[in-house]
Amino acid sequence: MFKRIDHIEIVPHDLQRSIDFYAGILGFKIKERKKVDAPPLEEVVYLDLNGTVIELLSVKDPAPMSQEQWQIGYRMMALEVADMTSAVQYLKGKGIDTTWGPASLGQSQRAEIQDPDGLRIELRQW
């Protein structure tokens, strides 16, 4: 019946800045980009990373994001990395510092970064 999570939707403050981050830095590929006539929705961009899809929704005048870390709802997205040390060094070279970790959690390594709007992204090496 249910197969998998199909995609994650994100409403960024600046669409191009988020495309530059997810595609240019994290390696997502632009699967589709289209203008839409469905106010306040203006444009939709689908980004793919090995079958994991993020849908960026450009809306006119989006409301600001809540800064409360432990609110009910979305907390973070997690990306698996092949090598934590290499991933963290690569991101630092792109001007992105970890906001937490890296740290060992049992047999895995975990760290956190943020996208341009402050959405939290976990990095996990199993």
Sequence and secondary structure as in RCSB ss.txt:
>XXXX:A:sequence
MFKRIDHIEIVPHDLQRSIDFYAGILGFKIKERKKVDAPPLEEVVYLDLNGTVIELLSVKDPAPMSQEQWQIGYR
MMALEVADMTSAVQYLKGKGIDTTWGPASLGQSQRAEIQDPDGLRIELRQW
>XXXX:A:secstr
      EEEE  SSHHHHHIIIIIIT  EEEEEEEEEETTEEEEEEEEETTEEEEEEEESS       TT SS  
 EEEE S HHHHHHHHHHTT   SEEEEEETTEEEEEEE TT  EEEEEE 
